[in-house]
Amino acid sequence: MKNSIKLTALTIPQMVSLLKKAGSRTITEEGLTADIEAGCPVNDDGTLSLYDYVAWLVKETGPNASRD
């Protein structure tokens, strides 16, 4: 599969592209970088897991999210 991507090891541009194709109207590289700086988990090589990112978003924005 020449054009396959690994959902557990996406670069920032790949993640943004994937989420835009899935319908996100607000995702940007800058926004994703801000999420990483705010604590979104990243792999040792700096890539992101789609699953970990979605879980982190749910934790951060859900009804039990800590509000500062």
C-alpha positions in Angstrom: 0.0 0.0 0.0 1.9 2.9 -1.3 -0.2 5.7 0.1 -1.0 4.2 3.4 -0.4 6.1 6.6 0.2 4.8 10.1 -2.5 6.3 12.4 -0.3 5.9 15.4 2.7 7.8 13.9 1.5 10.9 12.1 3.5 14.1 11.5 1.7 17.4 12.4 1.0 18.1 8.7 -0.4 14.6 8.2 -2.6 14.9 11.3 -4.0 18.2 10.1 -4.6 16.9 6.6 -6.3 13.8 7.9 -8.6 15.8 10.3 -9.5 18.3 7.5 -10.4 15.4 5.2 -12.6 14.0 8.1 -14.4 17.3 8.2 -12.6 19.5 10.7 -13.1 23.2 9.9 -10.9 24.5 12.7 -7.7 22.4 12.8 -4.5 24.1 11.8 -0.8 23.3 12.3 -0.6 26.2 14.7 -3.6 24.9 16.7 -2.2 21.4 16.9 1.2 22.7 18.0 -0.6 24.7 20.7 -2.3 21.4 21.8 1.0 19.7 22.0 2.4 22.5 24.1 -0.6 22.2 26.3 0.1 18.5 27.0 -1.2 16.5 24.1 0.9 13.3 24.1 3.4 12.7 21.3 5.6 9.7 20.4 9.3 9.7 21.2 10.0 10.6 17.6 7.7 13.6 17.7 4.8 12.0 15.7 1.3 11.8 17.0 -1.2 9.0 17.4 -4.7 9.8 16.1 -6.1 7.7 18.9 -4.1 9.4 21.7 -5.0 12.9 20.3 -8.7 12.2 20.2 -8.6 10.7 23.7 -6.7 13.8 24.9 -9.2 16.2 23.3 -12.1 14.3 24.9 -10.4 14.6 28.3 -9.6 18.3 27.8 -13.0 19.3 26.6 -15.4 16.9 28.2 -17.7 17.5 31.1 -15.0 16.6 33.7 -12.3 18.7 32.1 -10.3 20.9 34.5 -11.1 24.6 33.9 -8.4 27.1 34.9 
